[in-house]
């Protein structure tokens, strides 16, 4: 063993690894938060992913240095584990499901009333910028999407089988029970 390995990692290395790990955790939290709406806000999603990539690159340099210089890897293993958990949660659609579960009572109350509005409001954890009665139910337009309008629709009779030609095309995908994600093409 070398003298550096005998002494253990320097304080500077430990402090940087801890700081970088905390930054990775924050970036993963931001990434998961962008996935709470039915369709992620593209700008915030890209920003969170770039931040995560930057912090992961810094982590990689520190981890390789610590492994070769100090033969330490346990502290460096936290960041990849956090990223792995984040990927699993994102792929399993957990943020969106949790956001919906928390917001469902407020959404159901708003869907029962379906007061059409162009005013921006918050329903549960969702930022809704438009509410409209349509297709036998109620549509909630939410922030997200790139250029298309997106949101959740409460359709107790299910989505329509055919569309009239006077609206921009809206496609529905099942979400939970009578709730559907929708995309209205630009």
C-alpha positions as CSV (number, residue, x, y, z in Angstrom):
1,X,0.0,0.0,0.0
2,X,1.1,3.5,-0.7
3,X,1.3,6.2,1.9
4,X,-1.9,7.9,0.4
5,X,-3.8,4.7,0.7
6,X,-2.7,4.2,4.4
7,X,-3.8,7.7,5.3
8,X,-7.2,7.3,3.6
9,X,-8.9,9.8,1.4
10,X,-8.2,13.5,1.8
11,X,-10.8,15.8,3.3
12,X,-11.0,17.6,0.0
13,X,-11.9,14.4,-1.9
14,X,-14.5,13.4,0.7
15,X,-16.1,16.8,0.7
16,X,-16.2,16.9,-3.1
17,X,-17.7,13.4,-3.3
18,X,-20.4,14.3,-0.7
19,X,-21.2,17.6,-2.5
20,X,-21.4,16.0,-5.9
21,X,-23.6,13.2,-4.5
22,X,-25.9,15.8,-3.0
23,X,-26.0,17.6,-6.3
24,X,-26.9,14.3,-8.1
25,X,-29.6,13.6,-5.5
26,X,-31.0,17.2,-6.2
27,X,-30.9,16.7,-9.9
28,X,-32.6,13.3,-9.7
29,X,-35.3,14.9,-7.5
30,X,-35.8,17.6,-10.0
31,X,-36.0,15.1,-12.8
32,X,-38.6,13.0,-10.9
33,X,-40.6,16.2,-10.2
34,X,-40.7,17.0,-13.9
35,X,-42.3,13.6,-14.5
36,X,-45.2,14.3,-12.1
37,X,-47.5,15.8,-14.7
38,X,-49.1,13.3,-17.2
39,X,-46.7,14.7,-19.8
40,X,-43.4,16.2,-18.7
41,X,-42.6,19.8,-19.4
42,X,-39.9,19.3,-22.0
43,X,-37.8,22.4,-21.1
44,X,-37.5,21.4,-17.4
45,X,-36.9,17.8,-18.3
46,X,-34.0,18.7,-20.6
47,X,-32.6,21.1,-18.0
48,X,-32.8,18.5,-15.2
49,X,-31.2,15.8,-17.4
50,X,-28.3,18.1,-18.4
51,X,-27.7,19.0,-14.8
52,X,-27.7,15.3,-13.9
53,X,-25.3,14.5,-16.7
54,X,-22.9,17.3,-15.6
55,X,-22.9,16.2,-12.0
56,X,-22.5,12.6,-13.0
57,X,-19.4,13.5,-15.1
58,X,-17.9,15.3,-12.1
59,X,-18.8,12.2,-9.9
60,X,-17.1,9.9,-12.4
61,X,-13.8,11.8,-12.3
62,X,-13.9,11.9,-8.5
63,X,-14.9,8.2,-8.2
64,X,-12.1,7.0,-10.6
65,X,-9.5,9.2,-8.7
66,X,-10.7,7.9,-5.3
67,X,-10.6,4.3,-6.5
68,X,-7.1,4.5,-7.9
69,X,-5.6,6.9,-5.4
70,X,-7.2,5.9,-2.1
71,X,-8.8,2.5,-3.0
72,X,-12.1,3.8,-1.7
73,X,-15.3,3.3,-3.5
74,X,-18.2,3.0,-1.0
75,X,-18.9,6.7,-0.7
76,X,-18.7,7.0,-4.5
77,X,-21.3,4.2,-4.9
78,X,-24.1,6.3,-3.5
79,X,-24.6,8.5,-6.6
80,X,-25.0,5.6,-9.1
81,X,-27.5,3.9,-6.7
82,X,-29.5,7.1,-6.6
83,X,-29.5,7.4,-10.4
84,X,-30.5,3.7,-10.7
85,X,-33.4,4.2,-8.3
86,X,-34.4,7.3,-10.3
87,X,-34.4,5.4,-13.5
88,X,-36.5,2.6,-12.0
89,X,-39.0,5.1,-10.6
90,X,-39.2,7.0,-13.9
91,X,-39.6,3.9,-16.1
92,X,-42.3,2.6,-13.7
93,X,-44.2,5.9,-14.0
94,X,-44.2,6.3,-10.3
95,X,-43.9,10.1,-10.2
96,X,-47.0,10.5,-12.4
97,X,-49.0,7.9,-10.5
98,X,-48.1,9.5,-7.1
99,X,-49.0,13.0,-8.5
100,X,-52.3,11.7,-9.7
101,X,-53.1,9.8,-6.5
102,X,-52.4,13.0,-4.5
103,X,-54.4,15.2,-6.9
104,X,-57.3,12.8,-7.7
105,X,-59.8,14.1,-5.1
106,X,-59.3,17.7,-6.3
107,X,-59.4,16.6,-9.9
108,X,-62.6,14.7,-9.4
109,X,-64.3,17.6,-7.7
110,X,-63.2,19.9,-10.5
111,X,-64.4,17.4,-13.1
112,X,-67.8,17.2,-11.5
113,X,-68.2,20.9,-11.8
114,X,-66.2,21.3,-15.1
115,X,-66.3,25.0,-14.9
116,X,-64.8,26.0,-18.2
117,X,-62.0,28.4,-17.7
118,X,-58.9,29.9,-19.3
119,X,-57.5,31.0,-16.0
120,X,-54.3,29.4,-14.8
121,X,-55.0,27.4,-11.6
122,X,-53.5,24.7,-9.5
123,X,-55.5,21.5,-9.0
124,X,-53.7,19.2,-6.6
125,X,-50.1,19.2,-7.8
126,X,-51.0,20.1,-11.4
127,X,-50.7,23.5,-13.0
128,X,-53.8,23.7,-15.2
129,X,-54.1,26.5,-17.7
130,X,-57.4,25.6,-19.3
131,X,-60.5,23.6,-18.4
132,X,-63.1,22.7,-21.0
133,X,-66.1,20.4,-21.2
134,X,-65.8,18.0,-24.2
135,X,-66.4,14.5,-25.3
136,X,-68.9,13.8,-22.6
137,X,-66.4,14.7,-19.8
138,X,-63.9,17.4,-18.8
139,X,-60.4,18.1,-20.1
140,X,-57.7,19.7,-18.0
141,X,-54.9,21.3,-20.1
142,X,-51.7,21.2,-18.2
143,X,-48.2,22.5,-18.6
144,X,-46.0,20.1,-20.5
145,X,-45.5,18.8,-23.9
146,X,-43.2,20.5,-26.4
147,X,-45.6,22.3,-28.9
148,X,-48.7,20.2,-28.4
149,X,-51.3,20.8,-25.7
150,X,-51.4,18.0,-23.2
151,X,-53.3,17.1,-20.1
152,X,-55.8,14.8,-18.4
153,X,-59.4,14.2,-19.4
154,X,-62.2,12.7,-17.3
155,X,-64.3,10.7,-19.7
156,X,-66.8,8.5,-17.9
157,X,-68.1,7.0,-21.2
158,X,-64.6,6.6,-22.6
159,X,-62.9,8.5,-25.4
160,X,-64.8,9.2,-28.6
161,X,-64.4,6.7,-31.4
162,X,-64.4,9.3,-34.2
163,X,-63.6,13.0,-34.3
164,X,-65.3,15.8,-36.0
165,X,-63.2,17.6,-38.5
166,X,-63.5,21.0,-36.9
167,X,-61.1,20.5,-34.0
168,X,-57.4,20.0,-33.9
169,X,-56.8,16.3,-33.5
170,X,-56.9,15.0,-29.9
171,X,-55.6,11.5,-29.1
172,X,-56.4,9.8,-25.8
173,X,-54.4,7.1,-23.9
174,X,-55.9,5.4,-20.9
175,X,-54.4,6.5,-17.6
176,X,-56.5,5.3,-14.7
177,X,-60.2,4.3,-14.6
178,X,-62.2,7.0,-16.4
179,X,-59.1,9.2,-16.7
180,X,-57.1,9.6,-19.9
181,X,-54.0,11.4,-20.9
182,X,-54.5,13.4,-24.0
183,X,-52.5,15.3,-26.6
184,X,-54.0,18.0,-28.8
185,X,-51.8,18.4,-31.9
186,X,-50.6,21.9,-32.6
